[in-house]
């Protein structure tokens, strides 16, 4: 039976699941839910995920929510083109990168991007600048690693890279906003501040299927 992925444009957890499905070359039906319409809170969606969040995966009669649980499921059921490592060491490093991105980088970056998106950054300039410094502290070691290696772990893209994709997508989108350029943040311009991550981003963009994962409302 066909896989269905329920997701929303701009959702970081959704994006890493979509990148995994595309990398594994899985056939799936894409169901985009609109936050603005509350579709993720509908009774139909809550029947699959009582938390009313995305993404949700359905594979035949089986449904699952939480992005890393979905990625682990896809890896176990569809092991071709692995994203969670080919050795114990690779698997451990991938999970470490994923955990650090989700636990540290993502909430820090939210404190930068959300005020910019909402038009309140100028009113919170000190807090946004402080958060930007924290984000740079998280990204600098990744930039140094990607200056030496094409991918975060191993010789090809993995879940470590796919966890970082939404964060860099949001960072670039936010830093391109005029208000961000007026705030004199340490993160802008991204290409000169984080050159290896910017080069990695171009490699990510060149992956087959990337455009199908890109948030539709950003285009």
Z-matrix of the N, CA and C atoms (Angstrom, degrees):
N
C 1 1.448
C 2 1.530 1 109.73
N 3 1.302 2 116.11 1 156.31
C 4 1.457 3 120.51 2 -173.94
C 5 1.522 4 111.11 3 -76.26
N 6 1.330 5 114.77 4 148.13
C 7 1.454 6 122.28 5 172.76
C 8 1.519 7 108.18 6 -82.09
N 9 1.319 8 116.20 7 139.29
C 10 1.460 9 122.10 8 172.20
C 11 1.525 10 107.96 9 -122.94
N 12 1.332 11 116.04 10 132.69
C 13 1.459 12 121.18 11 176.28
C 14 1.525 13 107.97 12 -116.61
N 15 1.316 14 115.43 13 120.43
C 16 1.462 15 122.46 14 175.86
C 17 1.528 16 106.88 15 -95.64
N 18 1.316 17 116.77 16 125.23
C 19 1.453 18 119.83 17 -174.70
C 20 1.519 19 110.06 18 -149.63
N 21 1.318 20 116.25 19 177.34
C 22 1.461 21 121.05 20 178.66
C 23 1.513 22 109.22 21 -137.82
N 24 1.312 23 115.49 22 146.71
C 25 1.460 24 122.24 23 -177.80
C 26 1.525 25 110.41 24 -64.42
N 27 1.328 26 116.00 25 127.01
C 28 1.456 27 121.29 26 178.33
C 29 1.505 28 114.68 27 89.46
N 30 1.336 29 118.65 28 -4.97
C 31 1.463 30 122.66 29 179.26
C 32 1.528 31 109.87 30 -76.44
N 33 1.343 32 116.45 31 120.03
C 34 1.468 33 120.06 32 179.80
C 35 1.526 34 112.37 33 -61.61
N 36 1.332 35 119.37 34 -47.05
C 37 1.470 36 118.70 35 178.32
C 38 1.528 37 112.79 36 -59.73
N 39 1.336 38 116.06 37 -38.77
C 40 1.466 39 119.21 38 178.31
C 41 1.518 40 110.73 39 -62.76
N 42 1.331 41 115.94 40 -42.85
C 43 1.458 42 120.20 41 -173.57
C 44 1.521 43 110.71 42 -62.94
N 45 1.335 44 118.05 43 -41.99
C 46 1.468 45 118.04 44 -178.28
C 47 1.528 46 111.40 45 -68.10
N 48 1.322 47 118.04 46 -32.03
C 49 1.462 48 120.43 47 176.14
C 50 1.526 49 110.57 48 -67.85
N 51 1.330 50 117.13 49 -44.25
C 52 1.464 51 120.55 50 178.89
C 53 1.523 52 111.22 51 -61.78
N 54 1.337 53 116.91 52 -41.89
C 55 1.466 54 119.74 53 178.39
C 56 1.524 55 110.87 54 -61.04
N 57 1.335 56 116.33 55 -38.08
C 58 1.464 57 120.28 56 177.86
C 59 1.523 58 111.25 57 -65.14
N 60 1.326 59 116.94 58 -45.99
C 61 1.464 60 120.85 59 -179.84
C 62 1.523 61 111.07 60 -61.94
N 63 1.333 62 116.14 61 -40.74
C 64 1.464 63 119.54 62 179.79
C 65 1.529 64 110.73 63 -67.59
N 66 1.339 65 116.53 64 -42.70
C 67 1.460 66 119.49 65 179.97
C 68 1.522 67 110.89 66 -61.40
N 69 1.330 68 116.42 67 -38.67
C 70 1.458 69 120.49 68 -179.59
C 71 1.528 70 112.83 69 -79.51
N 72 1.325 71 115.89 70 -1.93
C 73 1.463 72 122.35 71 178.08
C 74 1.525 73 110.75 72 58.14
N 75 1.331 74 115.72 73 41.65
C 76 1.461 75 120.80 74 179.64
C 77 1.525 76 110.13 75 -85.82
N 78 1.311 77 115.85 76 141.53
C 79 1.458 78 120.30 77 172.40
C 80 1.521 79 107.75 78 -80.88
N 81 1.320 80 117.44 79 125.40
C 82 1.461 81 119.68 80 -179.64
C 83 1.518 82 110.08 81 -148.18
N 84 1.326 83 114.30 82 154.51
C 85 1.457 84 120.16 83 174.12
C 86 1.522 85 108.04 84 -93.08
N 87 1.314 86 115.60 85 129.06
C 88 1.457 87 121.22 86 -179.37
C 89 1.521 88 109.84 87 -94.56
N 90 1.344 89 116.94 88 121.77
C 91 1.461 90 122.05 89 178.36
C 92 1.521 91 108.21 90 -119.02
N 93 1.324 92 116.66 91 102.56
C 94 1.464 93 121.64 92 -177.77
C 95 1.525 94 109.38 93 -88.19
N 96 1.320 95 116.47 94 120.64
C 97 1.458 96 121.96 95 176.66
C 98 1.530 97 109.18 96 -96.25
N 99 1.315 98 116.48 97 146.85
C 100 1.463 99 121.18 98 -179.06
C 101 1.521 100 109.74 99 -102.26
N 102 1.332 101 115.21 100 117.77
C 103 1.455 102 119.75 101 176.88
C 104 1.523 103 110.97 102 -58.63
N 105 1.341 104 115.69 103 -40.20
C 106 1.467 105 120.01 104 -174.61
C 107 1.526 106 112.32 105 -62.96
N 108 1.318 107 116.27 106 -24.35
C 109 1.465 108 121.02 107 178.57
C 110 1.530 109 112.49 108 -97.14
N 111 1.318 110 116.06 109 -0.23
C 112 1.457 111 119.66 110 -179.84
C 113 1.507 112 114.22 111 69.06
N 114 1.322 113 117.30 112 23.19
C 115 1.465 114 119.52 113 -175.58
C 116 1.530 115 112.15 114 -65.34
N 117 1.331 116 116.90 115 -26.03
C 118 1.464 117 120.27 116 178.77
C 119 1.527 118 111.81 117 -75.29
N 120 1.334 119 117.08 118 -10.44
C 121 1.463 120 121.44 119 178.89
C 122 1.532 121 112.20 120 -105.49
N 123 1.314 122 116.80 121 4.77
C 124 1.463 123 120.15 122 -177.66
C 125 1.528 124 110.49 123 -67.47
N 126 1.328 125 115.41 124 159.67
C 127 1.466 126 120.15 125 178.15
C 128 1.523 127 110.59 126 -61.12
N 129 1.324 128 115.88 127 -38.48
C 130 1.475 129 119.83 128 179.61
C 131 1.519 130 111.15 129 -61.31
N 132 1.344 131 115.93 130 -44.09
C 133 1.467 132 118.50 131 -178.19
C 134 1.529 133 110.39 132 -73.18
N 135 1.339 134 117.01 133 -39.42
C 136 1.467 135 119.04 134 179.69
C 137 1.528 136 112.06 135 -64.67
N 138 1.310 137 117.53 136 -21.68
C 139 1.458 138 119.88 137 175.39
C 140 1.532 139 110.44 138 -66.17
N 141 1.337 140 116.65 139 -27.04
C 142 1.464 141 121.31 140 177.39
C 143 1.521 142 111.42 141 -92.68
N 144 1.335 143 116.27 142 -37.57
C 145 1.457 144 121.62 143 178.53
C 146 1.524 145 108.74 144 -137.32
N 147 1.315 146 117.97 145 100.91
C 148 1.465 147 120.21 146 -176.30
C 149 1.519 148 113.30 147 -63.19
N 150 1.329 149 117.84 148 -13.96
C 151 1.463 150 120.39 149 177.00
C 152 1.530 151 111.77 150 -79.51
N 153 1.338 152 116.63 151 -11.87
C 154 1.454 153 119.75 152 179.27
C 155 1.511 154 113.21 153 66.91
N 156 1.327 155 116.09 154 41.32
C 157 1.464 156 120.84 155 -178.65
C 158 1.526 157 110.14 156 -128.25
N 159 1.327 158 115.27 157 170.25
C 160 1.460 159 122.33 158 175.39
C 161 1.524 160 108.01 159 -121.58
N 162 1.347 161 115.57 160 156.89
C 163 1.458 162 128.97 161 4.91
C 164 1.527 163 112.25 162 -87.77
N 165 1.324 164 113.40 163 165.48
C 166 1.467 165 122.23 164 169.57
C 167 1.520 166 106.87 165 -131.64
N 168 1.299 167 115.73 166 138.66
C 169 1.467 168 121.21 167 176.74
C 170 1.519 169 109.03 168 -114.22
N 171 1.322 170 115.36 169 136.75
C 172 1.473 171 121.27 170 169.16
C 173 1.520 172 107.53 171 -120.29
N 174 1.312 173 114.84 172 129.47
C 175 1.463 174 121.11 173 177.80
C 176 1.514 175 106.05 174 -129.79
N 177 1.334 176 115.53 175 96.12
C 178 1.451 177 119.08 176 -172.47
C 179 1.520 178 109.86 177 67.25
N 180 1.326 179 117.55 178 -124.22
C 181 1.455 180 122.16 179 -179.83
C 182 1.532 181 112.68 180 -89.86
N 183 1.335 182 116.29 181 -2.09
C 184 1.463 183 120.40 182 -175.93
C 185 1.524 184 109.67 183 -97.69
N 186 1.341 185 116.59 184 131.89
C 187 1.452 186 120.38 185 175.27
C 188 1.522 187 109.38 186 -125.00
N 189 1.347 188 115.61 187 151.75
C 190 1.459 189 120.58 188 -173.76
C 191 1.521 190 109.08 189 -153.39
N 192 1.336 191 115.57 190 141.14
C 193 1.462 192 119.86 191 173.01
C 194 1.526 193 109.06 192 -125.98
N 195 1.329 194 116.34 193 173.18
C 196 1.467 195 128.25 194 -170.15
C 197 1.536 196 108.50 195 80.71
N 198 1.328 197 113.56 196 119.71
C 199 1.470 198 120.22 197 -167.41
C 200 1.519 199 113.77 198 -60.48
N 201 1.332 200 118.65 199 -44.17
C 202 1.457 201 118.68 200 -177.19
C 203 1.524 202 111.50 201 -73.70
N 204 1.329 203 117.27 202 -28.43
C 205 1.468 204 119.41 203 172.48
C 206 1.527 205 109.72 204 -64.38
N 207 1.317 206 116.05 205 -40.64
C 208 1.470 207 120.46 206 178.30
C 209 1.523 208 110.30 207 -63.69
N 210 1.325 209 116.87 208 -45.14
C 211 1.466 210 120.20 209 -179.86
C 212 1.534 211 110.36 210 -63.08
N 213 1.324 212 117.10 211 -41.52
C 214 1.469 213 119.86 212 178.23
C 215 1.530 214 110.79 213 -63.85
N 216 1.327 215 116.87 214 -38.52
C 217 1.464 216 120.59 215 177.30
C 218 1.525 217 111.05 216 -63.62
N 219 1.328 218 116.04 217 -47.87
C 220 1.468 219 119.53 218 -179.61
C 221 1.519 220 111.02 219 -61.36
N 222 1.335 221 116.46 220 -37.77
C 223 1.470 222 120.21 221 179.07
C 224 1.524 223 110.95 222 -64.50
N 225 1.332 224 116.55 223 -41.80
C 226 1.462 225 120.00 224 -177.61
C 227 1.524 226 112.10 225 -72.61
N 228 1.329 227 116.65 226 -39.08
C 229 1.461 228 119.30 227 -175.92
C 230 1.523 229 112.49 228 -84.64
N 231 1.330 230 116.12 229 -31.08
C 232 1.471 231 120.81 230 -177.99
C 233 1.529 232 107.69 231 -126.76
N 234 1.342 233 117.31 232 75.94
C 235 1.471 234 120.79 233 -169.52
C 236 1.528 235 115.27 234 -72.21
N 237 1.331 236 118.04 235 -13.90
C 238 1.466 237 118.55 236 178.94
C 239 1.518 238 109.87 237 -61.86
N 240 1.339 239 115.86 238 146.69
C 241 1.468 240 122.89 239 -178.62
C 242 1.532 241 110.00 240 53.83
N 243 1.342 242 116.41 241 64.15
C 244 1.464 243 120.91 242 -173.35
C 245 1.524 244 113.61 243 -62.78
N 246 1.322 245 115.03 244 147.86
C 247 1.467 246 121.02 245 177.85
C 248 1.526 247 111.74 246 -118.95
N 249 1.336 248 117.86 247 -6.55
C 250 1.462 249 121.26 248 -178.87
C 251 1.521 250 112.83 249 -113.78
N 252 1.325 251 116.31 250 24.87
C 253 1.453 252 120.01 251 170.81
C 254 1.519 253 114.57 252 101.48
N 255 1.329 254 113.53 253 153.77
C 256 1.464 255 121.18 254 178.83
C 257 1.529 256 111.66 255 -109.44
N 258 1.317 257 117.33 256 -1.32
C 259 1.459 258 122.55 257 178.13
C 260 1.521 259 107.97 258 -146.96
N 261 1.316 260 115.79 259 166.76
C 262 1.465 261 119.39 260 178.18
C 263 1.521 262 110.89 261 -59.92
N 264 1.335 263 115.84 262 -38.97
C 265 1.459 264 119.92 263 -178.53
C 266 1.526 265 111.04 264 -66.54
N 267 1.336 266 116.98 265 -44.95
C 268 1.458 267 119.65 266 178.54
C 269 1.525 268 111.36 267 -63.22
N 270 1.321 269 116.44 268 -43.36
C 271 1.465 270 119.84 269 -179.84
C 272 1.524 271 110.59 270 -59.86
N 273 1.319 272 116.83 271 -43.81
C 274 1.461 273 120.72 272 -179.85
C 275 1.525 274 111.21 273 -62.91
N 276 1.328 275 116.70 274 -44.22
C 277 1.466 276 119.82 275 -179.01
C 278 1.524 277 111.64 276 -66.66
N 279 1.329 278 116.34 277 -38.41
C 280 1.474 279 119.45 278 178.34
C 281 1.520 280 110.23 279 -62.63
N 282 1.321 281 117.22 280 -47.16
C 283 1.468 282 120.18 281 -179.98
C 284 1.525 283 110.98 282 -64.32
N 285 1.327 284 116.76 283 -35.24
C 286 1.464 285 118.44 284 177.67
C 287 1.516 286 110.83 285 -63.67
N 288 1.340 287 116.68 286 -46.22
C 289 1.468 288 120.30 287 178.67
C 290 1.525 289 110.99 288 -61.08
N 291 1.326 290 116.55 289 -45.96
C 292 1.466 291 120.50 290 -179.95
C 293 1.528 292 110.57 291 -59.87
N 294 1.331 293 115.82 292 -44.64
C 295 1.457 294 120.11 293 -178.73
C 296 1.520 295 111.37 294 -63.20
N 297 1.319 296 116.99 295 -41.34
C 298 1.466 297 120.00 296 -179.85
C 299 1.523 298 111.63 297 -67.04
N 300 1.317 299 116.20 298 -40.62
C 301 1.465 300 119.09 299 178.05
C 302 1.516 301 110.63 300 -62.06
N 303 1.332 302 117.00 301 -46.84
C 304 1.459 303 120.57 302 -175.53
C 305 1.538 304 112.31 303 -71.97
N 306 1.332 305 116.56 304 -38.82
C 307 1.464 306 120.05 305 -174.43
C 308 1.522 307 113.31 306 -83.01
N 309 1.329 308 117.36 307 -32.10
C 310 1.458 309 120.37 308 -172.55
C 311 1.524 310 113.01 309 -115.50
N 312 1.340 311 116.81 310 -57.28
C 313 1.458 312 119.34 311 -173.14
C 314 1.521 313 112.21 312 -66.00
N 315 1.324 314 117.70 313 -46.69
C 316 1.469 315 120.36 314 -173.80
C 317 1.530 316 112.76 315 -59.26
N 318 1.348 317 119.71 316 -50.01
C 319 1.467 318 117.69 317 178.61
C 320 1.521 319 113.60 318 -65.94
N 321 1.337 320 117.52 319 -33.26
C 322 1.470 321 119.58 320 175.90
C 323 1.518 322 110.93 321 -63.29
N 324 1.328 323 114.89 322 -45.12
C 325 1.464 324 119.51 323 -177.05
C 326 1.527 325 111.07 324 -67.06
N 327 1.320 326 117.12 325 -32.86
C 328 1.467 327 119.93 326 175.97
C 329 1.527 328 110.86 327 -58.85
N 330 1.347 329 116.49 328 -36.26
C 331 1.462 330 120.01 329 -178.62
C 332 1.525 331 112.10 330 -71.07
N 333 1.331 332 115.89 331 -15.52
C 334 1.463 333 120.65 332 174.05
C 335 1.522 334 110.96 333 -93.25
N 336 1.321 335 115.92 334 -51.18
C 337 1.469 336 120.73 335 -169.66
C 338 1.526 337 113.24 336 -75.55
N 339 1.322 338 117.60 337 -41.90
C 340 1.465 339 119.04 338 -174.11
C 341 1.529 340 112.17 339 -62.40
N 342 1.349 341 119.69 340 -44.82
C 343 1.471 342 117.79 341 175.76
C 344 1.528 343 113.00 342 -61.81
N 345 1.332 344 116.94 343 -33.29
C 346 1.465 345 119.73 344 177.62
C 347 1.518 346 109.97 345 -67.11
N 348 1.326 347 117.04 346 -46.50
C 349 1.461 348 120.75 347 179.41
C 350 1.526 349 111.77 348 -62.47
N 351 1.323 350 116.46 349 -37.46
C 352 1.468 351 120.32 350 -176.32
C 353 1.526 352 113.55 351 -85.14
N 354 1.326 353 116.22 352 -5.05
C 355 1.460 354 119.43 353 179.15
C 356 1.514 355 113.95 354 77.35
N 357 1.339 356 117.67 355 20.32
C 358 1.466 357 120.78 356 -179.22
C 359 1.527 358 112.57 357 -110.58
N 360 1.330 359 118.29 358 5.46
C 361 1.464 360 121.58 359 -174.53
C 362 1.522 361 112.41 360 -61.94
N 363 1.328 362 117.08 361 -39.61
C 364 1.464 363 119.93 362 -178.80
C 365 1.520 364 111.52 363 -62.83
N 366 1.319 365 116.50 364 -31.04
C 367 1.470 366 120.86 365 179.47
C 368 1.525 367 111.27 366 -77.25
N 369 1.337 368 116.90 367 -19.06
C 370 1.465 369 121.62 368 -177.09
C 371 1.521 370 110.60 369 -120.40
N 372 1.328 371 116.43 370 33.48
C 373 1.458 372 120.53 371 -167.31
C 374 1.525 373 112.75 372 -56.91
N 375 1.325 374 118.80 373 -40.98
C 376 1.466 375 119.92 374 -178.68
C 377 1.523 376 111.03 375 -64.69
N 378 1.332 377 116.52 376 -42.78
C 379 1.463 378 120.38 377 -179.89
C 380 1.522 379 110.98 378 -66.67
N 381 1.328 380 116.88 379 -40.02
C 382 1.462 381 120.51 380 -179.82
C 383 1.520 382 110.12 381 -66.77
N 384 1.332 383 117.26 382 -42.03
C 385 1.468 384 119.73 383 178.15
C 386 1.522 385 111.47 384 -63.93
N 387 1.327 386 116.59 385 -39.80
C 388 1.467 387 119.66 386 178.24
C 389 1.527 388 110.81 387 -64.05
N 390 1.327 389 116.67 388 -42.62
C 391 1.467 390 120.40 389 178.04
C 392 1.527 391 110.79 390 -64.46
N 393 1.330 392 116.94 391 -37.81
C 394 1.470 393 120.85 392 178.73
C 395 1.523 394 110.73 393 -62.66
N 396 1.327 395 117.26 394 -38.32
C 397 1.468 396 120.05 395 177.12
C 398 1.529 397 110.57 396 -64.71
N 399 1.336 398 116.55 397 -39.25
C 400 1.465 399 120.03 398 177.86
C 401 1.525 400 110.88 399 -64.92
N 402 1.334 401 116.14 400 -41.61
C 403 1.465 402 120.17 401 178.40
C 404 1.525 403 110.12 402 -61.60
N 405 1.330 404 116.72 403 -43.50
C 406 1.460 405 119.11 404 178.88
C 407 1.522 406 110.70 405 -61.53
N 408 1.332 407 116.92 406 -36.70
C 409 1.455 408 119.91 407 177.16
C 410 1.514 409 112.88 408 -62.87
N 411 1.325 410 117.40 409 -33.04
C 412 1.466 411 121.28 410 176.61
C 413 1.520 412 111.92 411 -77.02
N 414 1.334 413 116.60 412 -37.35
C 415 1.467 414 120.12 413 -173.93
C 416 1.530 415 113.10 414 -82.17
N 417 1.316 416 117.55 415 -27.21
C 418 1.467 417 119.51 416 -176.28
C 419 1.528 418 112.68 417 -57.86
N 420 1.356 419 120.11 418 -45.00
C 421 1.467 420 118.21 419 177.41
C 422 1.534 421 113.07 420 -65.09
N 423 1.331 422 117.24 421 -32.65
C 424 1.463 423 119.51 422 176.92
C 425 1.526 424 110.33 423 -68.78
N 426 1.330 425 116.20 424 -38.75
C 427 1.469 426 119.79 425 176.95
C 428 1.521 427 110.11 426 -62.16
N 429 1.336 428 116.69 427 -41.86
C 430 1.464 429 120.29 428 178.86
C 431 1.526 430 110.99 429 -63.62
N 432 1.318 431 116.78 430 -40.59
C 433 1.464 432 119.52 431 179.01
C 434 1.528 433 110.70 432 -65.71
N 435 1.324 434 116.42 433 -43.86
C 436 1.471 435 119.71 434 -178.15
C 437 1.517 436 112.21 435 -72.96
N 438 1.314 437 118.05 436 -12.79
C 439 1.467 438 120.17 437 171.41
C 440 1.526 439 110.49 438 -72.86
N 441 1.335 440 116.38 439 -21.31
C 442 1.469 441 121.45 440 -178.89
C 443 1.520 442 113.46 441 -104.89
N 444 1.342 443 116.65 442 -21.92
C 445 1.462 444 121.38 443 -175.74
C 446 1.520 445 109.60 444 -135.09
N 447 1.314 446 115.89 445 147.43
C 448 1.466 447 119.68 446 -179.40
C 449 1.521 448 111.87 447 -70.41
N 450 1.344 449 116.68 448 -31.17
C 451 1.464 450 121.53 449 -176.52
C 452 1.518 451 108.68 450 -132.01
N 453 1.312 452 117.21 451 162.10
C 454 1.458 453 119.99 452 -174.49
C 455 1.518 454 112.91 453 -66.01
N 456 1.330 455 117.07 454 -38.55
C 457 1.468 456 121.27 455 179.95
C 458 1.520 457 108.21 456 -139.78
N 459 1.326 458 116.96 457 129.24
C 460 1.462 459 119.92 458 176.09
C 461 1.516 460 112.96 459 77.50
N 462 1.328 461 114.48 460 -166.50
C 463 1.464 462 120.33 461 -173.22
C 464 1.525 463 113.83 462 -102.36
N 465 1.333 464 117.16 463 14.51
C 466 1.461 465 120.90 464 177.54
C 467 1.515 466 109.82 465 -157.33
N 468 1.317 467 116.99 466 173.05
C 469 1.464 468 119.88 467 -179.46
C 470 1.522 469 111.80 468 -66.29
N 471 1.318 470 115.08 469 142.17
C 472 1.465 471 122.04 470 179.45
C 473 1.526 472 108.97 471 -137.15
N 474 1.325 473 115.22 472 -176.11
C 475 1.459 474 120.24 473 177.58
C 476 1.523 475 111.75 474 -60.79
N 477 1.335 476 117.84 475 -24.29
C 478 1.463 477 120.19 476 175.81
C 479 1.525 478 109.87 477 -61.63
N 480 1.323 479 116.01 478 -45.84
C 481 1.465 480 120.51 479 177.61
C 482 1.520 481 110.99 480 -67.22
N 483 1.329 482 116.26 481 -41.49
C 484 1.473 483 119.35 482 -175.86
C 485 1.531 484 111.62 483 -68.51
N 486 1.334 485 117.60 484 -26.35
C 487 1.461 486 120.01 485 174.49
C 488 1.525 487 110.78 486 -70.35
N 489 1.337 488 116.29 487 -32.57
C 490 1.463 489 120.69 488 -178.59
C 491 1.525 490 112.38 489 -80.32
N 492 1.330 491 117.32 490 -26.90
C 493 1.471 492 120.91 491 -175.81
C 494 1.525 493 113.20 492 -51.34
N 495 1.340 494 120.26 493 -52.66
C 496 1.464 495 119.06 494 -177.36
C 497 1.524 496 112.73 495 -62.64
N 498 1.339 497 116.04 496 -34.05
C 499 1.463 498 119.05 497 -179.00
C 500 1.526 499 111.40 498 -65.86
N 501 1.320 500 116.26 499 -42.99
C 502 1.463 501 119.10 500 179.77
C 503 1.522 502 110.22 501 -72.65
N 504 1.327 503 116.68 502 -34.21
C 505 1.457 504 118.87 503 174.73
C 506 1.519 505 111.48 504 -59.63
N 507 1.338 506 116.20 505 -46.84
C 508 1.468 507 120.09 506 178.32
C 509 1.527 508 111.23 507 -65.03
N 510 1.326 509 116.39 508 -41.59
C 511 1.465 510 119.71 509 -179.57
C 512 1.522 511 111.07 510 -59.80
N 513 1.324 512 116.61 511 -47.85
C 514 1.458 513 119.19 512 -178.64
C 515 1.526 514 111.40 513 -65.09
N 516 1.323 515 116.10 514 -40.74
C 517 1.463 516 118.71 515 179.30
C 518 1.526 517 110.64 516 -62.79
N 519 1.333 518 116.84 517 -44.94
C 520 1.463 519 120.32 518 -178.48
C 521 1.522 520 111.36 519 -66.37
N 522 1.332 521 117.17 520 -42.65
C 523 1.461 522 120.02 521 -176.72
C 524 1.523 523 112.35 522 -69.39
N 525 1.336 524 116.96 523 -18.81
C 526 1.463 525 120.25 524 177.46
C 527 1.525 526 112.91 525 -83.85
N 528 1.330 527 116.93 526 -7.08
C 529 1.455 528 119.89 527 177.78
C 530 1.533 529 109.18 528 -73.24
N 531 1.322 530 118.31 529 138.80
C 532 1.471 531 120.22 530 -179.79
C 533 1.520 532 113.62 531 -53.35
N 534 1.331 533 117.73 532 -38.48
C 535 1.457 534 119.56 533 -177.70
C 536 1.523 535 111.12 534 -64.36
N 537 1.328 536 117.34 535 -34.97
C 538 1.469 537 120.59 536 179.40
C 539 1.517 538 110.49 537 -65.16
N 540 1.316 539 116.31 538 -37.80
C 541 1.454 540 119.90 539 -179.80
C 542 1.527 541 111.44 540 -68.64
N 543 1.320 542 117.22 541 -24.45
C 544 1.467 543 121.08 542 178.78
C 545 1.527 544 112.47 543 -81.32
N 546 1.338 545 117.36 544 -16.18
C 547 1.461 546 120.53 545 -173.99
C 548 1.520 547 113.46 546 -87.13
N 549 1.327 548 117.41 547 -8.76
C 550 1.468 549 121.89 548 179.61
C 551 1.531 550 111.07 549 56.34
N 552 1.329 551 115.98 550 55.22
C 553 1.458 552 121.78 551 -179.32
C 554 1.523 553 111.04 552 -84.43
N 555 1.317 554 116.75 553 149.00
C 556 1.466 555 120.91 554 179.59
C 557 1.521 556 112.76 555 -64.80
N 558 1.307 557 117.82 556 -16.88
C 559 1.463 558 121.88 557 -175.61
C 560 1.523 559 113.26 558 -85.68
N 561 1.307 560 118.25 559 -13.20
C 562 1.463 561 120.95 560 -174.58
C 563 1.537 562 110.34 561 -114.67
N 564 1.354 563 115.13 562 142.37
C 565 1.465 564 127.82 563 -5.32
C 566 1.527 565 111.20 564 -76.96
N 567 1.316 566 116.32 565 142.72
C 568 1.457 567 121.85 566 -173.57
C 569 1.526 568 111.11 567 -60.94
N 570 1.321 569 117.68 568 -41.03
C 571 1.469 570 120.69 569 -174.81
C 572 1.523 571 112.15 570 -60.59
N 573 1.322 572 118.03 571 -37.23
C 574 1.465 573 119.86 572 -179.49
C 575 1.523 574 112.39 573 -89.00
N 576 1.338 575 117.26 574 -30.96
C 577 1.457 576 120.10 575 179.62
C 578 1.521 577 111.74 576 -74.88
N 579 1.324 578 117.12 577 -35.14
C 580 1.468 579 122.91 578 -175.62
C 581 1.530 580 109.00 579 -132.88
N 582 1.329 581 117.12 580 68.42
C 583 1.471 582 119.08 581 -172.85
C 584 1.523 583 114.45 582 -64.92
N 585 1.338 584 118.15 583 -36.91
C 586 1.466 585 119.45 584 -178.51
C 587 1.523 586 110.80 585 -72.29
N 588 1.327 587 116.78 586 -38.35
C 589 1.464 588 119.65 587 175.68
C 590 1.524 589 109.78 588 -65.20
N 591 1.317 590 117.72 589 -37.70
C 592 1.466 591 120.66 590 178.17
C 593 1.521 592 110.99 591 -64.34
N 594 1.341 593 117.23 592 -39.98
C 595 1.470 594 120.58 593 176.84
C 596 1.530 595 110.32 594 -66.66
N 597 1.333 596 116.68 595 -40.69
C 598 1.472 597 121.05 596 175.73
C 599 1.523 598 110.27 597 -60.19
N 600 1.332 599 117.37 598 -40.79
C 601 1.460 600 121.25 599 179.43
C 602 1.526 601 111.26 600 -59.22
N 603 1.306 602 116.99 601 -38.07
C 604 1.471 603 120.15 602 177.53
C 605 1.522 604 110.34 603 -66.27
N 606 1.329 605 117.69 604 -36.36
C 607 1.473 606 120.07 605 175.77
C 608 1.523 607 110.27 606 -66.23
N 609 1.320 608 116.19 607 -40.42
C 610 1.473 609 120.36 608 177.31
C 611 1.526 610 109.98 609 -61.47
N 612 1.308 611 117.19 610 -46.56
C 613 1.461 612 121.44 611 -178.28
C 614 1.531 613 111.95 612 -61.32
N 615 1.335 614 116.49 613 -27.28
C 616 1.463 615 120.64 614 -178.95
C 617 1.527 616 112.54 615 -81.77
N 618 1.339 617 118.51 616 -7.55
C 619 1.459 618 120.22 617 -179.52
C 620 1.530 619 110.10 618 -67.71
N 621 1.327 620 117.27 619 139.85
C 622 1.464 621 119.72 620 176.86
C 623 1.526 622 110.60 621 -58.25
N 624 1.292 623 116.18 622 135.41
C 625 1.456 624 120.19 623 177.24
C 626 1.513 625 114.64 624 88.26
N 627 1.335 626 118.21 625 -7.88
C 628 1.464 627 119.30 626 -178.23
C 629 1.523 628 111.75 627 -56.75
N 630 1.317 629 117.34 628 -42.57
C 631 1.462 630 119.98 629 -176.67
C 632 1.517 631 112.02 630 -62.17
N 633 1.339 632 117.29 631 -28.08
C 634 1.469 633 119.74 632 178.61
C 635 1.527 634 111.78 633 -71.92
N 636 1.330 635 116.79 634 -19.00
C 637 1.459 636 120.53 635 179.96
C 638 1.520 637 112.38 636 -95.06
N 639 1.305 638 117.43 637 -13.11
C 640 1.473 639 120.85 638 -172.75
C 641 1.536 640 109.44 639 -70.50
N 642 1.326 641 118.41 640 135.34
C 643 1.475 642 120.27 641 -177.09
C 644 1.528 643 112.78 642 -53.97
N 645 1.314 644 117.82 643 119.01
C 646 1.476 645 120.64 644 -175.54
C 647 1.523 646 112.82 645 -57.26
N 648 1.331 647 117.97 646 -36.75
C 649 1.464 648 118.36 647 -175.47
C 650 1.524 649 112.83 648 -78.70
N 651 1.338 650 116.79 649 -2.47
C 652 1.467 651 119.80 650 174.81
C 653 1.522 652 112.00 651 -89.59
N 654 1.320 653 116.87 652 -15.15
C 655 1.468 654 120.46 653 -172.96
C 656 1.525 655 110.74 654 -76.52
